[in-house]
Amino acid sequence: MTDGDNLYDRFERSFPADRQRIVLATETGRTVSYAHMIDATGRFAARLRHRGVVAGDRVTVQIDKSPEALFLYFACLTLGAIYMPLNSGYTLAELA
């Protein structure tokens, strides 16, 4: 990687020129375009940055498997943060 690059930047360089192409299709029939994924990733990254997340920080979340979980992962990559998803089935006792 070159200076200023991160893993997300490397992924994005391989995205198709037509950002309206579908990147994800869920079992429920929801589709997500590259453009939507890029926009959502940027919004998540901005929110994390606003909360003070910087490179090397851990972002621990309890989140269901979803497109949003992927967007959050990509947002962490853009910031150099460490994405730490927790099983959404964990109980409060297990989390403690």
N, C-alpha and C positions, 0 to 999 in steps of 0.2 A: 504494500500500500504506500501511497505517496503521502507527504505531509498534508494534514487537513482531511484526509480520507478516513472513513470509518467503514465498518462492514456494511451498513445500510447503503452508503454511497456506492459501494461495489455492486450490491444487489441492483440498485436503481439504474446503474449504467447498462444493465442487461435487460431492462424493461423494454417492451416494444415502443416504437415511435408513436403508434396509435394508442394513446392513453385511455381511450374509451373501450378497449378490449377488456374482456372479462378475465379477472385473475382468480376469483374465488366463486364457487357455487356451493351453497349449503344444501343439506338434505331437505330443508324446508322450502327450497326454491329461490332463496335470496341469492342475488348475484351482486358482485362487487367489481367495479372497474379498477384499472390501475390508477386512473385519475382520483377516484374516491379514496383508494388506499393511500396514495401519496398525500392527499389533503388531510385525511384523518390522522395519519402518522405525524404530520406537521403540527396539527392541533394538539395531539397528546404530548408531543415534545415541548411545545410552548407552555402547556400547563405544568409539566414537570419542571421545566426551567424556572417558571414563575414561583414554584414552590421551593426553589433552591437546589434542585437536583443537579449535580455536576458529575463529570467523569469520575468513575470509581465508586460512586454511591451505589447502594443496593436499593432496588425498588421491589419491595415485597408486596404482593397482591394475592388476594383470594378471588379468583376469577374463573368463570366457566369457560370452557372451550368455545371460542366464538371468533368472528372476524375482528372484533374489538380487542381481544386478547393478542392477536397477531399485530394489530396496529400499535398497541402499547409496547410489545416486544421491539418492534422496529423503532419506536420513539426512543426507547432505552438505548438501542444501538446508535442512534444519531447523536445521543449525548455522551456515549461512552459509559453509560450506567450499566449495572448488572441487574438483569431481570430475574426475579425470584418468584415464580408463580407457586402458590399453595393450592393443594387439592381443594376444590370448592365443597367437597363432602366432609371436610374436617369439622368437627364440633368445636364449640367454644373451649371445652375442656382439653381437647387435643391441641388446639392452637396455643393455649396457656402453657 
